[in-house]
């Protein structure tokens, strides 16, 4: 395994982690919104 290959995988891992965290953040926001809609529908 050469150094350039290692560096590339590391950078890819960082990029993937950032993308994954953004993905999780969006899902959590969507869940919160769905919960709000569900709660308001229940109260009606």
WOJO-V713230 format. One record per residue. N is the residue number from 1. RES is the residue in one small letter. PSI is psi in radians with two decimals (NA if undefined). OMEGA is omega in whole degrees, 0 to 359 (999 if undefined). D_CENTER is the distance of its C-alpha to the mean C-alpha in whole Angstrom. Layout:
# WOJO-V713230
n:N res:RES psi:PSI omega:OMEGA d_center:D_CENTER
n:N res:RES psi:PSI omega:OMEGA d_center:D_CENTER
This chain:
# WOJO-V713230
n:1 res:x psi:2.16 omega:181 d_center:30
n:2 res:x psi:2.86 omega:184 d_center:31
n:3 res:x psi:-0.70 omega:181 d_center:29
n:4 res:x psi:-0.68 omega:179 d_center:28
n:5 res:x psi:-0.74 omega:179 d_center:26
n:6 res:x psi:-0.78 omega:182 d_center:25
n:7 res:x psi:-0.72 omega:181 d_center:23
n:8 res:x psi:-0.78 omega:181 d_center:22
n:9 res:x psi:-0.65 omega:180 d_center:20
n:10 res:x psi:-0.81 omega:180 d_center:19
n:11 res:x psi:-0.68 omega:179 d_center:18
n:12 res:x psi:-0.67 omega:180 d_center:16
n:13 res:x psi:-0.74 omega:179 d_center:14
n:14 res:x psi:-0.78 omega:180 d_center:13
n:15 res:x psi:-0.76 omega:180 d_center:12
n:16 res:x psi:-0.70 omega:180 d_center:10
n:17 res:x psi:-0.75 omega:180 d_center:8
n:18 res:x psi:-0.78 omega:180 d_center:8
n:19 res:x psi:-0.71 omega:181 d_center:6
n:20 res:x psi:-0.72 omega:180 d_center:4
n:21 res:x psi:-0.69 omega:178 d_center:4
n:22 res:x psi:-0.73 omega:179 d_center:4
n:23 res:x psi:-0.80 omega:180 d_center:2
n:24 res:x psi:-0.69 omega:180 d_center:3
n:25 res:x psi:-0.75 omega:180 d_center:5
n:26 res:x psi:-0.71 omega:180 d_center:6
n:27 res:x psi:-0.74 omega:181 d_center:7
n:28 res:x psi:-0.69 omega:178 d_center:8
n:29 res:x psi:-0.73 omega:180 d_center:10
n:30 res:x psi:-0.72 omega:179 d_center:11
n:31 res:x psi:-0.75 omega:180 d_center:13
n:32 res:x psi:-0.73 omega:180 d_center:14
n:33 res:x psi:-0.76 omega:179 d_center:16
n:34 res:x psi:-0.69 omega:180 d_center:17
n:35 res:x psi:-0.74 omega:180 d_center:19
n:36 res:x psi:-0.82 omega:180 d_center:20
n:37 res:x psi:-0.76 omega:180 d_center:22
n:38 res:x psi:-0.71 omega:181 d_center:23
n:39 res:x psi:-0.80 omega:181 d_center:25
n:40 res:x psi:-0.63 omega:178 d_center:26
n:41 res:x psi:-0.64 omega:179 d_center:28
n:42 res:x psi:-0.73 omega:183 d_center:29
n:43 res:x psi:-0.53 omega:183 d_center:31
n:44 res:x psi:NA omega:999 d_center:32
